[in-house]
Amino acid sequence: MSHVYAYGVQCPNAKGIIHLGATSCYVGDNTDVIIMTEALKIVEKKLVSTIRLLSEFADKYKDLPTLAFTHFQPAQPTTVGKRATLWIQDLLMDLEDVQYVLGGMKLLGCKGTTGTQASFLELFDGDHEKCKKLDKLIAEKMGYSDCFAVSGQTYSRKLDSRVLNVLAGIAQSASKFSNDIRLLQHLKEVEEPFEKNQIGSSAMAYKRNPMRSERMASLARYVMADVLNPYITAATQWFERTLDDSANKRLSVPEAFLAVDAILNLYMNVSNGLVVYDKVITAHLKRELPFMATENIMMDAVKRGGDRQELHEKIREHSMAASTVIKRDGGENDLLERIANDSAFGVTLEELETLLQPEKYVGRAPKQTEDFLNETVKAALAPYEAIATETAEINV
């Protein structure tokens, strides 16, 4: 009411009709939709920039073999670039969700105290078409295709939960990425950016803590928990409305957007400055590669007349012994030497070492990465060609 009074003072000729037939939700709810729409557009642009930056990284390292993990245990090799496509694919799903929600954003329009437009029907002397046209004019004036066809006093609070679902999805993707980077940094294979004068620890001067990735994970956790607020609010609205939504949505919705904005700034910054230690990556892979080459070794031995079952048992025994040397004694992987010294395989150490070319074990990873970037990512980003790629400066 203070705003209505203030406008009346500024516009005395309109004082008598300002806010006529409307409710505070006409102002507040329509404004909330506009703000959420504009905020989603900012999120959309930052998502696009993050995808572009990661795509450059994936393309650069599409051929670099690395040890892949399942259960965080060594598995078959992949490439550094192929792993990055997994992060990109999550973000593409988020981008699709943003596009979908943006495409469905509608204004409340001018519905009155319980959504029946009774006050406007009275003002328009019972003319239903004028009531419908008023909503159309409001939508056009604000740049929207339409208003919600029906409502209570407010737009359905499911819209807030739909919007925060998208934001929580982005938080999920960012959290997964940040966890992967933190694990890779522990392995000394890939690091997030680290400033020249950055201090990693107040106690341990040598440390390079993954502070950006940790901050991403922390903020992401907040957003993923925050999505419960609009869920509960939408679920507990009584009939045409209750006011227990107001204080909650004024906190939960803006805070989610602010947190996701910070998350994407961090994501862009980390993606733009990832440091890859290819020699460490290769050393880790070569240490495990003999185990992964055993199937090929066994196949070749069978071709030379060996018994598959007997050879399988010998490889199992040699593998267990080599694992013991690595784990218990801290020694190097001597599996190939053990196989070379076993006459059942009929192969020399030199012949075995020719098998240990990492690129032989990455399958289609380089080509998958190339196809994904050239086809899937390129198509998804085509509508955004006119939008410049953003970067973000982070202070840690």
C-alpha positions as CSV (number, residue, x, y, z in Angstrom):
1,M,0.0,0.0,0.0
2,S,2.9,2.4,0.6
3,H,3.9,1.9,-3.0
4,V,0.4,2.6,-4.3
5,Y,0.3,5.8,-2.2
6,A,3.8,6.9,-3.5
7,Y,2.8,6.4,-7.1
8,G,-0.4,8.4,-6.4
9,V,1.7,11.3,-5.2
10,Q,3.9,11.2,-8.3
11,C,1.0,10.6,-10.7
12,P,-2.0,12.5,-9.2
13,N,-4.2,12.2,-12.4
14,A,-3.9,8.4,-12.1
15,K,-4.2,8.3,-8.3
16,G,-7.8,7.2,-8.4
17,I,-7.3,4.1,-10.6
18,I,-3.8,2.9,-9.6
19,H,-4.0,-0.8,-8.6
20,L,-7.8,-0.8,-9.2
21,G,-9.1,-4.4,-9.0
22,A,-5.6,-5.8,-8.5
23,T,-3.9,-7.5,-5.5
24,S,-0.3,-7.3,-4.3
25,C,0.3,-10.6,-6.1
26,Y,-0.4,-8.9,-9.4
27,V,2.8,-6.9,-8.7
28,G,4.8,-9.4,-6.7
29,D,4.1,-12.6,-8.6
30,N,4.5,-11.2,-12.1
31,T,7.7,-9.5,-11.0
32,D,9.0,-12.8,-9.5
33,V,8.4,-14.6,-12.8
34,I,10.3,-11.9,-14.7
35,I,13.2,-11.9,-12.3
36,M,13.5,-15.7,-12.4
37,T,13.3,-15.6,-16.3
38,E,16.1,-13.1,-16.5
39,A,18.2,-15.0,-13.9
40,L,17.7,-18.3,-15.9
41,K,19.0,-16.5,-19.0
42,I,22.2,-15.5,-17.1
43,V,22.6,-19.1,-15.9
44,E,22.0,-20.3,-19.5
45,K,24.9,-18.1,-20.8
46,K,27.3,-19.3,-18.1
47,L,26.4,-22.9,-18.8
48,V,27.2,-22.4,-22.5
49,S,30.5,-20.8,-21.6
50,T,31.4,-23.7,-19.2
51,I,30.5,-26.3,-21.9
52,R,32.7,-24.4,-24.5
53,L,35.7,-24.3,-22.1
54,L,35.4,-28.0,-21.2
55,S,35.0,-28.8,-24.9
56,E,38.3,-27.1,-25.7
57,F,39.9,-29.2,-22.9
58,A,38.3,-32.4,-24.1
59,D,39.5,-31.8,-27.7
60,K,43.1,-31.0,-26.6
61,Y,43.4,-34.2,-24.6
62,K,41.2,-36.6,-26.6
63,D,44.1,-38.8,-27.4
64,L,45.9,-38.8,-24.1
65,P,45.4,-42.3,-22.5
66,T,44.7,-42.4,-18.8
67,L,43.7,-45.0,-16.3
68,A,39.9,-45.2,-15.9
69,F,38.3,-46.2,-12.6
70,T,35.2,-48.0,-11.5
71,H,34.6,-48.1,-7.7
72,F,37.8,-45.9,-7.7
73,Q,39.7,-49.1,-8.5
74,P,41.8,-49.3,-11.7
75,A,39.8,-50.4,-14.7
76,Q,40.3,-50.3,-18.4
77,P,42.0,-47.2,-19.9
78,T,40.2,-44.2,-21.3
79,T,41.5,-40.8,-22.4
80,V,41.6,-37.6,-20.5
81,G,39.4,-35.9,-23.1
82,K,36.9,-38.7,-23.1
83,R,36.5,-38.4,-19.3
84,A,35.8,-34.6,-19.8
85,T,33.0,-35.5,-22.2
86,L,31.2,-37.1,-19.2
87,W,31.2,-33.7,-17.5
88,I,30.0,-32.0,-20.6
89,Q,27.2,-34.4,-21.2
90,D,25.8,-33.7,-17.7
91,L,25.9,-29.9,-18.4
92,L,24.2,-30.5,-21.8
93,M,21.3,-32.1,-19.9
94,D,21.2,-29.1,-17.6
95,L,21.1,-26.8,-20.6
96,E,18.2,-28.8,-22.1
97,D,16.4,-28.3,-18.8
98,V,17.0,-24.6,-18.7
99,Q,15.7,-24.3,-22.2
100,Y,12.6,-26.3,-21.4
101,V,11.8,-24.3,-18.3
102,L,12.5,-20.9,-20.0
103,G,10.2,-22.0,-22.8
104,G,7.4,-22.6,-20.4
105,M,7.7,-19.5,-18.2
106,K,4.3,-17.7,-18.0
107,L,3.2,-14.6,-16.1
108,L,0.4,-14.7,-13.5
109,G,-1.4,-12.0,-15.4
110,C,-4.2,-10.1,-13.7
111,K,-6.4,-12.7,-11.9
112,G,-7.7,-10.9,-8.8
113,T,-7.9,-12.0,-5.2
114,T,-8.8,-15.7,-5.8
115,G,-8.0,-16.1,-9.4
116,T,-11.5,-15.6,-10.7
117,Q,-10.9,-12.2,-12.3
118,A,-14.2,-11.1,-10.7
119,S,-13.0,-7.5,-10.0
120,F,-12.0,-7.1,-13.7
121,L,-15.3,-8.6,-14.9
122,E,-17.0,-6.0,-12.8
123,L,-14.8,-3.2,-14.2
124,F,-15.4,-4.4,-17.8
125,D,-19.2,-4.6,-17.3
126,G,-19.3,-8.3,-17.6
127,D,-17.2,-8.5,-20.8
128,H,-15.3,-11.8,-20.6
129,E,-13.3,-11.2,-23.7
130,K,-11.9,-7.9,-22.3
131,C,-10.8,-9.9,-19.2
132,K,-9.0,-12.4,-21.4
133,K,-7.5,-9.6,-23.5
134,L,-6.1,-7.9,-20.4
135,D,-4.0,-11.0,-19.7
136,K,-2.8,-11.1,-23.3
137,L,-1.8,-7.4,-23.2
138,I,0.1,-7.9,-19.9
139,A,2.0,-10.8,-21.4
140,E,2.8,-8.9,-24.6
141,K,3.9,-5.8,-22.7
142,M,6.3,-7.9,-20.5
143,G,7.7,-9.9,-23.5
144,Y,5.9,-13.2,-22.7
145,S,3.8,-15.4,-25.0
146,D,1.1,-16.0,-22.4
147,C,-0.1,-15.9,-18.8
148,F,-1.2,-18.9,-16.8
149,A,-4.7,-19.9,-17.9
150,V,-5.9,-20.4,-14.3
151,S,-4.5,-19.6,-10.9
152,G,-5.5,-19.0,-7.3
153,Q,-4.3,-15.7,-5.9
154,T,-0.8,-16.6,-6.9
155,Y,0.8,-18.5,-9.8
156,S,1.2,-22.2,-8.8
157,R,4.2,-22.5,-6.6
158,K,5.2,-25.6,-8.6
159,L,6.8,-23.1,-10.9
160,D,9.3,-22.2,-8.2
161,S,10.1,-25.9,-7.6
162,R,10.4,-26.5,-11.4
163,V,13.0,-23.6,-11.6
164,L,14.9,-24.8,-8.5
165,N,14.9,-28.3,-9.9
166,V,17.0,-27.0,-12.8
167,L,19.4,-25.2,-10.5
168,A,19.8,-28.3,-8.3
169,G,20.5,-30.3,-11.4
170,I,23.4,-27.9,-12.3
171,A,24.6,-28.2,-8.7
172,Q,24.6,-32.0,-9.1
173,S,26.7,-31.8,-12.3
174,A,29.1,-29.3,-10.7
175,S,29.5,-31.4,-7.6
176,K,30.4,-34.5,-9.6
177,F,33.0,-32.5,-11.6
178,S,34.5,-31.0,-8.4
179,N,34.8,-34.4,-6.8
180,D,36.5,-35.8,-9.9
181,I,39.0,-32.9,-9.9
182,R,39.7,-33.3,-6.2
183,L,40.4,-37.0,-6.7
184,L,42.6,-36.4,-9.7
185,Q,44.5,-33.7,-7.8
186,H,45.1,-36.2,-5.1
187,L,46.6,-38.6,-7.7
188,K,48.7,-35.6,-9.0
189,E,47.3,-36.2,-12.5
190,V,45.2,-33.0,-13.0
191,E,45.1,-29.9,-10.9
192,E,42.8,-26.9,-10.7
193,P,44.4,-23.5,-11.2
194,F,46.7,-22.4,-8.4
195,E,47.8,-18.7,-8.1
196,K,51.5,-17.8,-7.8
197,N,51.1,-16.4,-4.3
198,Q,48.2,-18.6,-3.2
199,I,48.6,-20.3,0.2
200,G,47.3,-23.8,0.3
201,S,47.4,-24.3,4.1
202,S,48.2,-22.1,7.1
203,A,50.2,-24.9,8.7
204,M,51.6,-26.8,5.7
205,A,53.3,-24.4,3.3
206,Y,53.8,-27.1,0.6
207,K,50.2,-27.9,0.2
208,R,48.1,-27.1,-2.9
209,N,44.6,-27.7,-1.7
210,P,41.8,-27.8,-4.3
211,M,40.0,-24.8,-2.8
212,R,37.9,-23.9,-5.9
213,S,36.6,-27.4,-6.3
214,E,35.9,-27.7,-2.6
215,R,34.0,-24.4,-2.7
216,M,31.9,-25.7,-5.7
217,A,31.1,-28.9,-3.8
218,S,30.1,-26.8,-0.7
219,L,27.8,-24.5,-2.6
220,A,26.3,-27.4,-4.7
221,R,25.4,-29.2,-1.5
222,Y,23.5,-26.1,-0.3
223,V,21.5,-25.8,-3.6
224,M,20.6,-29.5,-3.6
225,A,19.3,-29.2,-0.1
226,D,17.6,-25.8,-0.9
227,V,15.4,-27.4,-3.6
228,L,13.3,-28.9,-0.8
229,N,12.0,-25.5,0.2
230,P,9.9,-24.9,-2.9
231,Y,8.9,-28.5,-2.9
232,I,7.4,-28.2,0.5
233,T,6.0,-24.8,-0.1
234,A,4.1,-26.0,-3.3
235,A,2.9,-29.1,-1.4
236,T,1.5,-27.2,1.5
237,Q,-0.4,-24.3,-0.1
238,W,-4.0,-24.3,1.0
239,F,-6.7,-23.9,-1.6
240,E,-6.3,-20.5,-3.4
241,R,-3.2,-19.5,-1.3
242,T,-1.7,-19.2,2.1
243,L,1.0,-16.7,3.0
244,D,3.5,-19.2,4.5
245,D,5.1,-19.3,1.0
246,S,6.2,-15.6,1.1
247,A,9.1,-15.5,3.6
248,N,10.4,-18.9,2.5
249,K,10.5,-18.1,-1.3
250,R,12.1,-14.7,-0.7
251,L,15.1,-16.7,0.8
252,S,15.1,-20.0,-1.0
253,V,14.7,-18.8,-4.7
254,P,17.2,-15.9,-4.7
255,E,19.8,-17.8,-2.7
256,A,19.6,-20.7,-5.1
257,F,20.3,-18.4,-8.0
258,L,23.1,-16.7,-6.2
259,A,24.7,-20.0,-5.3
260,V,24.4,-21.4,-8.8
261,D,25.9,-18.2,-10.2
262,A,28.9,-18.6,-7.9
263,I,29.1,-22.3,-8.8
264,L,29.2,-21.6,-12.5
265,N,31.8,-18.9,-12.0
266,L,34.0,-21.4,-10.2
267,Y,33.3,-24.1,-12.9
268,M,34.3,-21.7,-15.7
269,N,37.5,-20.7,-13.8
270,V,38.6,-24.2,-13.1
271,S,37.7,-25.5,-16.6
272,N,39.7,-22.6,-18.1
273,G,42.8,-23.3,-16.1
274,L,43.1,-27.1,-15.6
275,V,46.7,-28.3,-15.4
276,V,47.4,-31.8,-16.8
277,Y,50.5,-33.8,-15.7
278,D,50.8,-36.2,-18.6
279,K,54.0,-37.9,-17.3
280,V,52.3,-38.8,-14.0
281,I,49.2,-40.0,-15.9
282,T,51.3,-42.2,-18.2
283,A,53.3,-43.6,-15.2
284,H,50.1,-44.6,-13.3
285,L,48.7,-46.2,-16.4
286,K,51.8,-48.2,-17.3
287,R,52.0,-49.5,-13.7
288,E,48.5,-51.1,-14.2
289,L,48.7,-51.9,-17.9
290,P,50.4,-55.3,-17.5
291,F,47.2,-56.5,-15.8
292,M,45.1,-55.2,-18.5
293,A,47.2,-56.8,-21.2
294,T,46.8,-60.3,-19.8
295,E,43.8,-61.2,-21.9
296,N,45.7,-60.4,-25.1
297,I,48.7,-62.3,-23.8
298,M,46.5,-65.4,-23.1
299,M,44.9,-65.2,-26.5
300,D,48.3,-65.2,-28.2
301,A,49.5,-68.1,-26.1
302,V,46.4,-70.1,-27.0
303,K,47.0,-69.4,-30.7
304,R,50.4,-71.0,-30.3
305,G,48.8,-74.1,-29.0
306,G,48.4,-73.4,-25.2
307,D,45.4,-74.6,-23.1
308,R,43.1,-71.6,-22.3
309,Q,42.1,-72.9,-18.9
310,E,45.6,-73.7,-17.8
311,L,46.9,-70.4,-19.0
312,H,44.1,-68.5,-17.3
313,E,45.0,-70.2,-14.0
314,K,48.7,-69.3,-14.5
315,I,47.9,-65.7,-15.2
316,R,45.7,-65.5,-12.1
317,E,48.6,-66.9,-10.0
318,H,51.2,-64.6,-11.5
319,S,48.8,-61.6,-11.1
320,M,48.2,-62.3,-7.5
321,A,51.9,-62.6,-6.8
322,A,52.7,-59.3,-8.7
323,S,49.9,-57.6,-6.7
324,T,51.5,-58.7,-3.5
325,V,54.9,-57.3,-4.5
326,I,53.2,-53.9,-5.3
327,K,50.9,-53.7,-2.2
328,R,52.9,-55.5,0.5
329,D,56.5,-54.7,-0.5
330,G,55.9,-51.4,-2.3
331,G,57.7,-52.8,-5.3
332,E,57.2,-52.4,-9.1
333,N,54.8,-54.5,-11.2
334,D,56.8,-57.5,-12.3
335,L,53.9,-59.4,-13.9
336,L,55.5,-59.4,-17.4
337,E,58.7,-60.8,-16.1
338,R,56.9,-63.6,-14.4
339,I,55.0,-64.4,-17.6
340,A,58.2,-64.2,-19.7
341,N,59.9,-66.7,-17.3
342,D,57.0,-69.1,-17.6
343,S,57.6,-71.5,-20.5
344,A,53.8,-72.2,-20.8
345,F,53.5,-68.8,-22.6
346,G,56.4,-69.2,-24.9
347,V,57.1,-65.5,-25.1
348,T,60.0,-63.1,-24.3
349,L,59.9,-60.0,-22.2
350,E,60.7,-57.9,-25.2
351,E,57.7,-59.3,-27.1
352,L,55.5,-58.7,-24.1
353,E,56.6,-55.1,-23.8
354,T,55.5,-54.4,-27.3
355,L,51.9,-55.0,-26.1
356,L,52.1,-52.2,-23.6
357,Q,51.2,-49.4,-25.8
358,P,48.4,-47.5,-23.9
359,E,46.6,-46.3,-27.1
360,K,45.8,-50.0,-27.9
361,Y,43.6,-50.2,-24.9
362,V,41.5,-47.1,-25.1
363,G,38.9,-48.4,-27.5
364,R,37.0,-45.7,-29.3
365,A,37.6,-43.1,-26.7
366,P,39.4,-40.6,-29.0
367,K,36.9,-41.0,-31.8
368,Q,34.0,-40.9,-29.4
369,T,35.3,-37.7,-28.0
370,E,35.7,-36.2,-31.5
371,D,32.3,-37.3,-32.6
372,F,30.6,-36.0,-29.4
373,L,32.2,-32.6,-29.8
374,N,31.6,-32.3,-33.5
375,E,28.0,-33.6,-33.5
376,T,26.3,-33.5,-30.1
377,V,28.0,-30.4,-28.6
378,K,28.1,-28.4,-31.8
379,A,24.4,-28.9,-32.4
380,A,23.5,-28.0,-28.8
381,L,25.5,-24.8,-28.9
382,A,24.5,-23.7,-32.4
383,P,21.7,-21.4,-31.1
384,Y,24.3,-19.5,-29.0
385,E,26.9,-18.6,-31.6
386,A,26.3,-14.9,-31.1
387,I,27.0,-15.2,-27.4
388,A,30.6,-14.6,-26.3
389,T,32.4,-17.1,-24.0
390,E,32.7,-15.8,-20.5
391,T,35.5,-16.5,-18.1
392,A,35.6,-15.8,-14.4
393,E,38.3,-14.5,-12.0
394,I,38.2,-16.2,-8.6
395,N,39.9,-14.9,-5.5
396,V,41.1,-17.6,-3.1
